[in-house]
Amino acid sequence: MNTDSNIEKKLKNKKLLTNIILFAAFPLICLIFALIGKWLIFGIVLAVYLVIFIYIKLENIRLIQTGYYDKKGEFQKALLPAYKAYKMKHSTVDTANIFIYMLLKAGKYEKAIEITNENRNRYMSEDQLIAFSSNEALALWKLGKINESIGIFEKITEKFESTNIYVSYGTVLTFSNDLNKALELNKKAYQYNSSSKGIKDNLAYTYYLIGDIDRAKRMYDELLDEPLNFPEAYYNAALVSNSQGQYDEAVRLFKQALSKQFTGLTAVTKEEINNKINYLNRGQGGML
């Protein structure tokens, strides 16, 4: 990975020059022709300016479209403008990261790895590299390559901390065979940001996994005191209620989980939840 500071400086200078041309030079030329009454030339210059402006900003326009569909939860629709932005000549690493992340949310994990490999040798700033590596780790997790995913997250957290990274890493660790490590990491994450709902869910779920049901129950009672927008917390809380023999409460929480938005990065599927609801509704008692 090329992290040479001179490259970053050149990129910043190129961006500055582009902005000067777009927002200073061209408008000034248009103004001069307007002031001297050369309206035909003014119109031509203005038309050229608008065409160049739209072309240069087309990548950003397509990313705005991507964000619009993303917020609506229409991840498949978000892929087309994200792909078009990515395929533009000289598209940025940020655009590549956004496209990869949208692929993950749409459940296209192998494609996400393919795009990751296409961009692996590009120059990246530290922030871009962290986002890039996190995306790769999430794709590997979803493809069942847990240890490889954990290895990437370990490297990230050696030098960097953030709530989002802790939520993702903590979730992946709950799928591993090393629950002691999961507990250690999720405790550390909780100390870093105890107000994060995702971090609190990871820690409570880890307590459930190691058999500390009472502590997990207390944490979920507190966590679910306010409505949450992600299904994992309700699903995990339902598992805790089920383990305590509170089957009706477990079904209620499973159904609440189903009412939340699911993406390709959600740690549980609707099918898994429906299977558990059906099992409990048949009156077969607690689940394993």
WOQUI-V975950 format. One record per residue. N is the residue number from 1. RES is the residue in one letter. PHI is phi as a letter, one per 40 degrees, with the letter a starting at -180 (none if undefined). Layout:
# WOQUI-V975950
N/RES/PHI  N/RES/PHI
This chain:
# WOQUI-V975950
1/M/none  2/N/c  3/T/b  4/D/c  5/S/c  6/N/c  7/I/c  8/E/c  9/K/c  10/K/c  11/L/c  12/K/c  13/N/c  14/K/c  15/K/c  16/L/c  17/L/c  18/T/c  19/N/c  20/I/c  21/I/c  22/L/c  23/F/b  24/A/b  25/A/c  26/F/c  27/P/c  28/L/c  29/I/c  30/C/d  31/L/c  32/I/c  33/F/c  34/A/c  35/L/c  36/I/c  37/G/g  38/K/c  39/W/c  40/L/c  41/I/c  42/F/d  43/G/c  44/I/c  45/V/c  46/L/c  47/A/c  48/V/c  49/Y/d  50/L/c  51/V/c  52/I/c  53/F/d  54/I/c  55/Y/c  56/I/c  57/K/c  58/L/c  59/E/d  60/N/c  61/I/c  62/R/c  63/L/c  64/I/c  65/Q/c  66/T/d  67/G/c  68/Y/c  69/Y/c  70/D/c  71/K/c  72/K/c  73/G/g  74/E/c  75/F/c  76/Q/c  77/K/c  78/A/c  79/L/c  80/L/c  81/P/c  82/A/c  83/Y/c  84/K/c  85/A/c  86/Y/c  87/K/c  88/M/c  89/K/c  90/H/g  91/S/c  92/T/c  93/V/c  94/D/d  95/T/c  96/A/c  97/N/c  98/I/c  99/F/c  100/I/c  101/Y/c  102/M/c  103/L/c  104/L/c  105/K/c  106/A/c  107/G/g  108/K/c  109/Y/c  110/E/c  111/K/c  112/A/c  113/I/c  114/E/c  115/I/c  116/T/d  117/N/c  118/E/c  119/N/b  120/R/c  121/N/c  122/R/c  123/Y/c  124/M/b  125/S/c  126/E/d  127/D/c  128/Q/c  129/L/c  130/I/c  131/A/c  132/F/c  133/S/c  134/S/c  135/N/d  136/E/c  137/A/c  138/L/c  139/A/c  140/L/c  141/W/d  142/K/c  143/L/c  144/G/g  145/K/c  146/I/c  147/N/c  148/E/c  149/S/c  150/I/c  151/G/d  152/I/c  153/F/c  154/E/c  155/K/c  156/I/c  157/T/c  158/E/c  159/K/b  160/F/a  161/E/b  162/S/a  163/T/c  164/N/c  165/I/c  166/Y/c  167/V/c  168/S/c  169/Y/c  170/G/c  171/T/c  172/V/d  173/L/c  174/T/c  175/F/c  176/S/c  177/N/c  178/D/b  179/L/c  180/N/c  181/K/c  182/A/c  183/L/c  184/E/c  185/L/c  186/N/c  187/K/c  188/K/c  189/A/c  190/Y/c  191/Q/c  192/Y/c  193/N/a  194/S/c  195/S/c  196/S/c  197/K/c  198/G/c  199/I/c  200/K/c  201/D/c  202/N/d  203/L/c  204/A/c  205/Y/c  206/T/c  207/Y/d  208/Y/c  209/L/c  210/I/c  211/G/g  212/D/c  213/I/c  214/D/c  215/R/c  216/A/c  217/K/c  218/R/c  219/M/c  220/Y/c  221/D/d  222/E/c  223/L/c  224/L/c  225/D/c  226/E/b  227/P/c  228/L/b  229/N/b  230/F/b  231/P/c  232/E/d  233/A/c  234/Y/c  235/Y/c  236/N/c  237/A/c  238/A/c  239/L/c  240/V/c  241/S/c  242/N/c  243/S/c  244/Q/c  245/G/g  246/Q/c  247/Y/c  248/D/c  249/E/c  250/A/c  251/V/c  252/R/d  253/L/c  254/F/c  255/K/c  256/Q/c  257/A/d  258/L/c  259/S/c  260/K/c  261/Q/c  262/F/b  263/T/b  264/G/c  265/L/b  266/T/c  267/A/c  268/V/b  269/T/b  270/K/c  271/E/c  272/E/c  273/I/c  274/N/c  275/N/c  276/K/c  277/I/c  278/N/c  279/Y/c  280/L/c  281/N/c  282/R/c  283/G/g  284/Q/c  285/G/g  286/G/c  287/M/c  288/L/c
